[in-house]
């Protein structure tokens, strides 16, 4: 088990008015429950929840202050919601986040990720209540030349594929609005870079863990197209706690950022817990669920470029924020599969999540 990190300040979050975009998604649902556990007042804005979704399974629409169904590409809708909610903190998770979908529908991906962020930031201009904004991008935001080293926050951004490029373009939007409008108004604007986040309740298509779960439940082998691809797998609560620690730190320090990368933080496995190949993750799942899960290799799509090796250097988050992941990649996968097995056995999904959240919010010495 990795050495545990600092804990969140419940006093900071208690009663805070939060606008959370993408709250019906996988990470959004977990963030909704995490913020709720800290006493924050959560208003969410997102597209309709997909079916199935953790958001609906956990009954979250009835557990938050406001549940807005809207499209970030509709600036009038977003403006009306922002004006009504008057948030103190905005956590911007909403995005088109599937790499293969982006290859098929690049215009939708750029429109959602880039123009959607522009529309949100436009709606937030002049909001007197606003104190801080956190936008999540991705570990794939870096221009990856497959050099075999961990990316640090000052590395070049870019992308060989539409998804990565859309996120790099989003960071350019963030930097421009920060320098032109947000910092002059005293608003802190931060960026969290992470990816390959795993946990219970992710039902998205074309993601390894939910695809593996569907294969296991259907007792059919999982077809894997890139077994050697290596990614920084991490548990959902480790990443989300890091995001909130970043907001706490930024709100207290009130730092003015001359270099946009100074406002960005990586969240991923630590150096002694390296990234893992897809084949390793599949083997871990097979060990945990041998009676149901198996996998095989199929030919990939040669026209679609995906990074073979992707690793983040998270020492900045560790040193500045006091953040550390409490789970290794292997433990994160095991915890995720445990959630799905319990859910399949009839356990309440909201209670399963709350148990994991309370463990993660507990003092560092408490076993999880």
Legacy VTK file of the C-alpha trace (Angstrom):
# vtk DataFile Version 3.0
C-alpha trace
ASCII
DATASET POLYDATA
POINTS 368 float
0.000 0.000 0.000
1.307 3.478 -0.883
2.010 5.901 1.952
-1.222 7.846 2.564
-1.534 11.556 1.890
-2.998 14.611 3.555
-6.756 14.891 3.942
-9.188 17.466 2.608
-10.374 20.418 4.689
-14.069 19.787 5.315
-14.446 23.310 6.714
-13.320 24.795 3.393
-15.964 22.866 1.437
-18.854 22.972 3.881
-21.610 25.154 2.416
-19.587 26.125 -0.689
-21.711 26.737 -3.795
-20.252 24.522 -6.499
-21.183 24.406 -10.174
-20.076 21.029 -11.514
-20.143 20.434 -15.265
-20.378 16.874 -16.515
-21.970 15.712 -13.261
-23.890 12.892 -14.980
-20.688 11.249 -16.238
-18.575 8.659 -14.444
-16.121 11.068 -12.803
-18.890 13.626 -12.391
-21.045 11.220 -10.403
-18.166 10.347 -8.096
-17.296 14.053 -7.710
-20.927 14.810 -6.898
-20.904 12.254 -4.085
-17.481 13.374 -2.832
-18.515 17.042 -2.664
-21.794 16.082 -1.022
-19.849 14.144 1.630
-17.806 17.291 2.335
-20.947 19.385 2.873
-20.755 21.375 -0.363
-23.872 22.612 -2.174
-23.711 21.089 -5.640
-25.466 22.319 -8.761
-24.739 20.174 -11.800
-24.972 20.948 -15.497
-24.590 18.210 -18.078
-26.183 16.341 -20.906
-28.760 13.706 -20.021
-27.204 10.774 -18.218
-26.459 7.869 -20.490
-28.044 4.512 -19.773
-26.784 2.795 -17.775
-25.010 5.397 -15.645
-23.758 5.635 -12.082
-25.558 8.977 -11.807
-28.956 7.343 -12.270
-28.105 4.123 -10.444
-27.105 6.116 -7.351
-30.144 8.424 -7.571
-27.992 11.561 -7.588
-30.512 13.900 -9.224
-32.432 13.906 -5.938
-29.339 14.277 -3.747
-28.036 17.633 -5.025
-29.288 21.214 -4.940
-29.857 21.521 -8.691
-29.721 19.163 -11.653
-29.540 21.073 -14.954
-29.742 19.196 -18.247
-28.035 21.425 -20.817
-25.432 21.406 -23.582
-22.295 23.519 -23.107
-22.457 24.294 -26.806
-25.616 26.348 -26.118
-24.216 29.564 -24.636
-27.657 31.008 -23.779
-28.570 27.933 -21.757
-25.273 28.004 -19.897
-25.498 31.733 -19.206
-28.954 31.331 -17.680
-27.755 28.494 -15.423
-24.656 30.370 -14.253
-26.720 33.481 -13.524
-29.219 31.431 -11.532
-26.652 29.476 -9.509
-24.032 32.204 -8.853
-21.327 29.656 -7.973
-18.316 30.302 -5.783
-16.315 27.452 -7.350
-16.689 25.863 -10.790
-15.354 22.381 -11.477
-15.375 21.793 -15.218
-15.352 18.064 -16.003
-17.706 18.020 -19.006
-16.023 16.805 -22.189
-16.131 14.391 -25.066
-13.488 12.079 -23.636
-13.403 8.979 -25.848
-10.417 8.717 -28.182
-12.016 6.427 -30.770
-15.234 8.502 -30.844
-13.075 11.569 -31.517
-11.538 9.832 -34.525
-15.004 9.193 -35.910
-16.489 12.556 -34.957
-13.700 15.150 -34.694
-15.964 18.187 -35.228
-18.232 17.182 -32.346
-15.181 16.608 -30.160
-13.634 20.024 -30.884
-17.003 21.738 -30.555
-17.708 20.131 -27.176
-14.253 20.414 -25.649
-13.067 23.757 -27.023
-16.181 25.820 -27.768
-17.972 24.299 -24.776
-15.198 25.650 -22.533
-15.329 29.049 -24.267
-19.084 29.220 -23.667
-18.714 28.307 -20.003
-15.970 30.875 -19.452
-17.996 33.529 -21.260
-20.948 32.809 -18.986
-18.681 33.138 -15.945
-17.264 36.527 -16.954
-18.455 39.178 -14.539
-19.869 36.712 -11.990
-19.221 38.481 -8.679
-19.565 35.299 -6.600
-16.885 33.378 -8.512
-13.656 32.589 -6.646
-12.025 29.674 -8.470
-12.310 27.465 -11.547
-10.757 24.043 -12.007
-10.758 22.547 -15.503
-9.712 18.956 -16.091
-7.965 18.127 -19.332
-6.093 14.820 -19.773
-2.808 12.962 -19.536
-3.002 12.813 -23.345
-2.647 16.598 -23.635
1.140 16.290 -24.027
2.850 16.091 -27.415
3.956 12.482 -27.144
7.073 11.545 -29.116
7.291 8.132 -27.390
10.605 8.986 -25.739
9.945 6.746 -22.744
10.008 9.417 -20.042
7.415 10.823 -17.667
5.745 14.072 -18.731
6.130 17.113 -16.491
3.783 20.101 -16.501
6.135 22.335 -18.521
6.386 19.869 -21.407
5.055 20.784 -24.842
1.333 20.313 -25.374
-0.196 19.001 -28.574
-1.778 15.957 -30.109
-1.491 13.485 -32.967
-5.191 12.636 -32.717
-8.383 14.744 -32.525
-9.055 14.066 -28.841
-5.560 15.024 -27.673
-5.513 18.064 -29.944
-8.901 19.215 -28.685
-7.647 19.109 -25.113
-4.439 20.980 -25.978
-6.592 23.610 -27.692
-8.773 23.761 -24.585
-5.700 24.569 -22.503
-4.933 27.467 -24.849
-8.462 28.772 -24.226
-7.979 28.428 -20.471
-4.688 30.331 -20.581
-6.190 33.170 -22.621
-9.221 33.612 -20.368
-7.075 33.347 -17.242
-4.718 36.113 -18.365
-7.331 38.355 -19.989
-10.330 38.122 -17.666
-10.029 35.811 -14.667
-6.796 36.883 -12.971
-7.587 40.598 -13.360
-10.878 39.865 -11.571
-9.211 37.912 -8.784
-10.488 34.512 -9.987
-8.120 31.559 -9.619
-8.104 29.318 -12.718
-6.421 25.914 -12.402
-5.888 22.833 -14.575
-5.723 19.168 -13.568
-4.143 16.704 -16.002
-4.949 13.053 -15.429
-6.276 10.079 -17.302
-7.073 6.380 -17.304
-9.070 6.825 -14.135
-10.801 3.664 -12.976
-13.500 2.875 -10.436
-16.894 1.317 -9.996
-19.829 2.631 -11.987
-18.069 3.463 -15.248
-20.275 2.060 -18.008
-18.751 3.907 -20.985
-18.119 2.052 -24.206
-14.541 1.600 -25.376
-12.885 1.873 -21.963
-10.916 -1.074 -20.665
-12.498 -1.674 -17.250
-16.174 -1.333 -18.256
-15.500 -3.338 -21.428
-13.898 -6.023 -19.269
-16.856 -6.031 -16.883
-19.337 -6.373 -19.739
-17.303 -9.258 -21.125
-17.152 -10.921 -17.696
-20.861 -10.573 -17.061
-21.564 -11.939 -20.538
-18.906 -14.625 -20.022
-17.330 -13.847 -23.371
-13.609 -13.165 -23.888
-12.609 -9.503 -24.018
-11.052 -8.554 -27.358
-8.000 -6.353 -26.774
-6.514 -4.367 -29.656
-3.413 -2.821 -28.012
-2.133 -5.121 -25.243
1.261 -3.417 -24.970
-0.102 0.141 -24.584
0.981 1.483 -21.212
-1.106 3.936 -19.206
-1.064 5.630 -15.752
-4.082 3.819 -14.280
-5.335 5.348 -11.051
-8.304 5.071 -8.719
-11.041 7.639 -9.230
-11.013 8.960 -5.655
-7.246 9.432 -5.639
-7.566 11.722 -8.659
-10.663 13.590 -7.463
-9.238 14.229 -4.013
-6.181 15.678 -5.768
-8.412 18.018 -7.772
-10.052 19.315 -4.607
-6.706 19.697 -2.832
-5.567 21.797 -5.802
-8.606 24.058 -5.463
-8.020 24.445 -1.725
-4.358 25.332 -2.281
-5.066 27.726 -5.142
-7.812 29.500 -3.215
-5.514 30.074 -0.243
-2.387 31.072 -2.152
-4.133 33.390 -4.634
-1.145 32.956 -6.938
-0.893 34.978 -10.140
0.329 32.735 -12.964
2.616 34.234 -15.593
3.314 30.838 -17.171
0.106 28.860 -17.915
1.831 25.594 -16.995
2.359 26.875 -13.444
-1.410 26.568 -12.983
-1.432 22.940 -14.189
-0.859 19.827 -12.084
-0.384 16.196 -13.096
-2.156 13.477 -11.119
-0.976 9.935 -11.705
0.934 7.000 -10.177
4.120 7.757 -8.260
7.540 6.683 -9.601
7.646 3.569 -7.398
4.225 2.549 -8.739
4.800 2.693 -12.510
2.229 2.683 -15.268
0.952 -0.687 -16.448
0.344 -2.214 -19.872
-3.174 -3.153 -20.957
-2.124 -6.807 -20.908
-1.082 -6.508 -17.243
-4.443 -4.993 -16.313
-6.264 -7.799 -18.127
-4.191 -10.382 -16.268
-4.997 -8.705 -12.949
-8.713 -8.880 -13.729
-8.374 -12.534 -14.734
-6.766 -13.270 -11.343
-9.564 -11.457 -9.480
-12.445 -12.882 -11.519
-11.151 -16.163 -12.979
-14.553 -17.817 -13.148
-15.889 -15.151 -15.522
-13.137 -13.144 -17.201
-10.770 -14.018 -20.039
-9.239 -12.048 -22.880
-7.595 -12.327 -26.261
-5.794 -10.076 -28.728
-7.343 -8.794 -31.950
-5.940 -6.616 -34.729
-6.135 -2.887 -34.008
-7.141 -0.027 -36.280
-3.891 1.019 -37.964
-5.418 4.292 -39.138
-5.945 5.433 -35.560
-2.860 6.717 -33.767
-2.742 6.093 -30.033
0.194 6.614 -27.694
2.006 3.376 -26.869
3.619 4.686 -23.687
2.086 7.382 -21.500
3.441 8.269 -18.059
2.960 11.326 -15.853
5.376 12.868 -13.360
3.224 13.879 -10.375
5.986 15.175 -8.094
4.631 18.724 -8.288
1.279 17.658 -6.812
3.088 15.655 -4.134
5.495 18.444 -3.202
3.185 21.445 -3.413
-0.175 19.999 -2.387
0.854 17.121 -0.150
-1.178 14.798 -2.390
-0.417 11.141 -2.896
-2.426 8.310 -4.406
-3.350 5.757 -1.769
-3.681 2.934 -4.279
-1.292 1.475 -6.779
-2.583 0.768 -10.266
-3.115 -2.874 -9.363
-5.027 -1.967 -6.197
-7.133 0.536 -8.156
-8.138 -2.157 -10.637
-8.902 -4.601 -7.817
-11.043 -2.040 -5.995
-12.921 -1.289 -9.208
-13.661 -4.934 -9.973
-14.732 -5.459 -6.356
-17.319 -2.669 -6.812
-18.746 -4.265 -9.968
-18.901 -7.703 -8.371
-20.761 -6.281 -5.357
-23.130 -4.344 -7.624
-23.803 -7.463 -9.680
-24.576 -9.288 -6.403
-27.292 -6.730 -5.633
-25.517 -4.192 -3.410
-26.744 -0.569 -3.501
-24.433 1.467 -5.795
-24.763 4.675 -3.772
-23.787 2.885 -0.571
-20.872 1.150 -2.293
-19.531 4.546 -3.400
-20.147 6.191 -0.024
-18.197 3.475 1.759
-15.209 4.052 -0.495
-15.518 7.842 -0.142
-15.581 7.728 3.656
-12.504 5.476 3.633
-10.717 7.948 1.331
-11.668 10.933 3.499
-10.526 9.219 6.682
-7.226 10.189 8.347
-4.128 8.882 6.663
-3.415 6.057 9.102
-6.821 4.442 8.570
-6.625 1.283 6.402
-8.609 1.398 3.163
LINES 1 369
368 0 1 2 3 4 5 6 7 8 9 10 11 12 13 14 15 16 17 18 19 20 21 22 23 24 25 26 27 28 29 30 31 32 33 34 35 36 37 38 39 40 41 42 43 44 45 46 47 48 49 50 51 52 53 54 55 56 57 58 59 60 61 62 63 64 65 66 67 68 69 70 71 72 73 74 75 76 77 78 79 80 81 82 83 84 85 86 87 88 89 90 91 92 93 94 95 96 97 98 99 100 101 102 103 104 105 106 107 108 109 110 111 112 113 114 115 116 117 118 119 120 121 122 123 124 125 126 127 128 129 130 131 132 133 134 135 136 137 138 139 140 141 142 143 144 145 146 147 148 149 150 151 152 153 154 155 156 157 158 159 160 161 162 163 164 165 166 167 168 169 170 171 172 173 174 175 176 177 178 179 180 181 182 183 184 185 186 187 188 189 190 191 192 193 194 195 196 197 198 199 200 201 202 203 204 205 206 207 208 209 210 211 212 213 214 215 216 217 218 219 220 221 222 223 224 225 226 227 228 229 230 231 232 233 234 235 236 237 238 239 240 241 242 243 244 245 246 247 248 249 250 251 252 253 254 255 256 257 258 259 260 261 262 263 264 265 266 267 268 269 270 271 272 273 274 275 276 277 278 279 280 281 282 283 284 285 286 287 288 289 290 291 292 293 294 295 296 297 298 299 300 301 302 303 304 305 306 307 308 309 310 311 312 313 314 315 316 317 318 319 320 321 322 323 324 325 326 327 328 329 330 331 332 333 334 335 336 337 338 339 340 341 342 343 344 345 346 347 348 349 350 351 352 353 354 355 356 357 358 359 360 361 362 363 364 365 366 367
